[in-house]
Amino acid sequence: MIEALKKLFLEDPKENPRSADEVKRIATAALLVEVARADFAQDAEEESAMAKLLVSTLSIDEKTVNELIAEASDTVDNATSLYEFTRLVNDHYDYAEKCQLINAMWQVAYADKSLSKYEEHLIRRASELIYVNHEDFIREKIAASKS
């Protein structure tokens, strides 16, 4: 399975055997897992927020979400940088979807009612790598903090 995931990230997107939806799902889940782990304490609130966000944004059932989170966790464990995921986002998301992803990342970060500097740094870095402008980065942060 790890080799298949490595191929997903290393191949040219045009040669990828996975559908665009599958690629979007794994990239989204992986970035949310990264945020949940950023403060070195992935807790139940963050896991619950991740699952709810994936169900609502990707329109998939809970069983599929649990499998996706497990796959994304394995992928994150073997990743060397955020670039592996943000490249997929840049290849497959439009700007509005990128903003929604940043909002989802903020929601996971705020799920445990505390925002660590590591979570904020990770989201800022991801935002820069997927070319979300600073104004939208802040707008999504404020929107997520109110929800």
C-alpha positions as a LaTeX table, in Angstrom:
\begin{tabular}{lrrr}
\hline
Residue & $x$ (\AA) & $y$ (\AA) & $z$ (\AA) \\
\hline
Met1 & 0.00 & 0.00 & 0.00 \\
Ile2 & 2.82 & 2.42 & 0.83 \\
Glu3 & 4.35 & 1.93 & $-2.62$ \\
Ala4 & 1.00 & 2.70 & $-4.25$ \\
Leu5 & 0.73 & 5.89 & $-2.20$ \\
Lys6 & 4.28 & 6.91 & $-3.10$ \\
Lys7 & 3.38 & 6.46 & $-6.77$ \\
Leu8 & 0.37 & 8.70 & $-6.21$ \\
Phe9 & 2.61 & 11.53 & $-5.06$ \\
Leu10 & 5.57 & 11.00 & $-7.35$ \\
Glu11 & 3.83 & 10.43 & $-10.68$ \\
Asp12 & 2.93 & 13.06 & $-13.18$ \\
Pro13 & $-0.74$ & 13.94 & $-12.43$ \\
Lys14 & $-1.70$ & 13.16 & $-16.02$ \\
Glu15 & $-0.37$ & 9.60 & $-15.64$ \\
Asn16 & $-1.96$ & 8.95 & $-12.24$ \\
Pro17 & $-4.28$ & 5.91 & $-12.31$ \\
Arg18 & $-6.46$ & 7.37 & $-9.56$ \\
Ser19 & $-9.39$ & 9.60 & $-10.38$ \\
Ala20 & $-9.23$ & 13.30 & $-9.61$ \\
Asp21 & $-11.78$ & 12.76 & $-6.82$ \\
Glu22 & $-9.61$ & 10.11 & $-5.17$ \\
Val23 & $-6.56$ & 12.34 & $-5.36$ \\
Lys24 & $-8.50$ & 15.26 & $-3.88$ \\
Arg25 & $-9.79$ & 13.08 & $-1.07$ \\
Ile26 & $-6.39$ & 11.79 & $-0.03$ \\
Ala27 & $-4.75$ & 15.23 & $-0.27$ \\
Thr28 & $-7.52$ & 16.81 & 1.80 \\
Ala29 & $-7.45$ & 14.08 & 4.44 \\
Ala30 & $-3.65$ & 14.12 & 4.63 \\
Leu31 & $-3.53$ & 17.87 & 5.23 \\
Leu32 & $-6.21$ & 17.61 & 7.92 \\
Val33 & $-4.26$ & 14.80 & 9.60 \\
Glu34 & $-1.14$ & 16.98 & 9.45 \\
Val35 & $-2.99$ & 19.78 & 11.27 \\
Ala36 & $-4.37$ & 17.41 & 13.90 \\
Arg37 & $-0.85$ & 16.14 & 14.58 \\
Ala38 & 0.88 & 19.52 & 14.43 \\
Asp39 & 0.56 & 20.22 & 18.15 \\
Phe40 & 1.78 & 16.70 & 19.02 \\
Ala41 & $-1.59$ & 15.84 & 20.58 \\
Gln42 & $-4.20$ & 14.49 & 18.18 \\
Asp43 & $-7.28$ & 14.32 & 20.38 \\
Ala44 & $-10.84$ & 13.09 & 20.00 \\
Glu45 & $-12.22$ & 16.56 & 19.19 \\
Glu46 & $-9.81$ & 16.96 & 16.29 \\
Glu47 & $-10.50$ & 13.46 & 15.00 \\
Ser48 & $-14.24$ & 14.08 & 15.19 \\
Ala49 & $-13.90$ & 17.43 & 13.41 \\
Met50 & $-11.80$ & 15.79 & 10.69 \\
Ala51 & $-14.38$ & 13.07 & 10.12 \\
Lys52 & $-17.30$ & 15.53 & 10.02 \\
Leu53 & $-15.48$ & 17.86 & 7.64 \\
Leu54 & $-14.54$ & 15.02 & 5.31 \\
Val55 & $-18.11$ & 13.69 & 5.29 \\
Ser56 & $-19.55$ & 17.12 & 4.51 \\
Thr57 & $-16.93$ & 18.41 & 2.06 \\
Leu58 & $-16.31$ & 15.20 & 0.16 \\
Ser59 & $-19.86$ & 13.82 & 0.37 \\
Ile60 & $-18.77$ & 10.37 & 1.50 \\
Asp61 & $-20.09$ & 8.02 & 4.17 \\
Glu62 & $-18.52$ & 7.47 & 7.59 \\
Lys63 & $-17.04$ & 4.06 & 6.74 \\
Thr64 & $-15.26$ & 5.53 & 3.73 \\
Val65 & $-14.09$ & 8.46 & 5.87 \\
Asn66 & $-12.54$ & 6.13 & 8.44 \\
Glu67 & $-10.71$ & 4.24 & 5.67 \\
Leu68 & $-9.61$ & 7.53 & 4.13 \\
Ile69 & $-8.27$ & 8.85 & 7.45 \\
Ala70 & $-6.35$ & 5.60 & 7.99 \\
Glu71 & $-4.88$ & 5.80 & 4.49 \\
Ala72 & $-4.05$ & 9.48 & 4.94 \\
Ser73 & $-2.40$ & 8.79 & 8.30 \\
Asp74 & $-0.16$ & 6.15 & 6.70 \\
Thr75 & 0.66 & 8.56 & 3.90 \\
Val76 & 1.52 & 11.35 & 6.34 \\
Asp77 & 3.71 & 8.96 & 8.33 \\
Asn78 & 5.80 & 8.35 & 5.21 \\
Ala79 & 5.74 & 11.86 & 3.79 \\
Thr80 & 8.85 & 13.99 & 3.75 \\
Ser81 & 7.16 & 17.38 & 3.35 \\
Leu82 & 3.89 & 19.22 & 2.85 \\
Tyr83 & 4.80 & 19.68 & $-0.80$ \\
Glu84 & 3.68 & 16.12 & $-1.54$ \\
Phe85 & 0.14 & 17.09 & $-0.59$ \\
Thr86 & 0.07 & 20.72 & $-1.68$ \\
Arg87 & 1.24 & 19.76 & $-5.16$ \\
Leu88 & $-1.85$ & 17.56 & $-5.48$ \\
Val89 & $-4.01$ & 20.42 & $-4.25$ \\
Asn90 & $-2.49$ & 22.76 & $-6.83$ \\
Asp91 & $-3.02$ & 20.17 & $-9.56$ \\
His92 & $-6.65$ & 19.38 & $-8.73$ \\
Tyr93 & $-8.31$ & 22.26 & $-6.81$ \\
Asp94 & $-9.64$ & 25.56 & $-8.01$ \\
Tyr95 & $-9.14$ & 28.67 & $-5.86$ \\
Ala96 & $-12.48$ & 28.40 & $-4.04$ \\
Glu97 & $-11.74$ & 24.78 & $-3.12$ \\
Lys98 & $-8.32$ & 25.82 & $-1.82$ \\
Cys99 & $-10.00$ & 28.39 & 0.45 \\
Gln100 & $-12.45$ & 25.73 & 1.67 \\
Leu101 & $-9.51$ & 23.47 & 2.45 \\
Ile102 & $-7.79$ & 26.20 & 4.46 \\
Asn103 & $-11.05$ & 26.76 & 6.35 \\
Ala104 & $-11.28$ & 23.03 & 7.09 \\
Met105 & $-7.70$ & 23.05 & 8.35 \\
Trp106 & $-8.54$ & 25.93 & 10.68 \\
Gln107 & $-11.64$ & 24.09 & 11.93 \\
Val108 & $-9.53$ & 21.04 & 12.84 \\
Ala109 & $-7.00$ & 23.30 & 14.58 \\
Tyr110 & $-9.75$ & 25.01 & 16.61 \\
Ala111 & $-11.63$ & 21.76 & 17.38 \\
Asp112 & $-9.86$ & 21.28 & 20.72 \\
Lys113 & $-10.56$ & 24.90 & 21.70 \\
Ser114 & $-6.89$ & 25.84 & 21.58 \\
Leu115 & $-4.76$ & 26.94 & 18.69 \\
Ser116 & $-1.10$ & 26.03 & 18.95 \\
Lys117 & 1.63 & 27.98 & 17.20 \\
Tyr118 & 2.54 & 24.76 & 15.36 \\
Glu119 & $-0.96$ & 24.38 & 13.94 \\
Glu120 & $-1.00$ & 28.01 & 12.84 \\
His121 & 2.44 & 27.69 & 11.26 \\
Leu122 & 1.45 & 24.56 & 9.36 \\
Ile123 & $-1.74$ & 26.13 & 8.00 \\
Arg124 & 0.14 & 29.29 & 7.03 \\
Arg125 & 2.75 & 27.24 & 5.21 \\
Ala126 & 0.15 & 25.13 & 3.41 \\
Ser127 & $-1.73$ & 28.28 & 2.47 \\
Glu128 & 1.39 & 29.78 & 0.93 \\
Leu129 & 2.21 & 26.55 & $-0.93$ \\
Ile130 & $-1.26$ & 26.40 & $-2.50$ \\
Tyr131 & $-1.21$ & 30.11 & $-3.35$ \\
Val132 & $-4.08$ & 31.28 & $-1.15$ \\
Asn133 & $-3.59$ & 35.00 & $-0.63$ \\
His134 & $-3.10$ & 36.31 & 2.89 \\
Glu135 & $-6.44$ & 38.12 & 2.98 \\
Asp136 & $-8.31$ & 34.87 & 2.30 \\
Phe137 & $-6.08$ & 33.00 & 4.76 \\
Ile138 & $-7.14$ & 35.44 & 7.51 \\
Arg139 & $-10.79$ & 35.42 & 6.38 \\
Glu140 & $-10.91$ & 31.62 & 6.65 \\
Lys141 & $-9.20$ & 31.72 & 10.05 \\
Ile142 & $-11.78$ & 34.17 & 11.41 \\
Ala143 & $-14.69$ & 32.19 & 9.89 \\
Ala144 & $-13.43$ & 28.93 & 11.41 \\
Ser145 & $-12.87$ & 30.49 & 14.82 \\
Lys146 & $-16.52$ & 31.55 & 14.94 \\
Ser147 & $-17.93$ & 28.15 & 14.01 \\
\hline
\end{tabular}
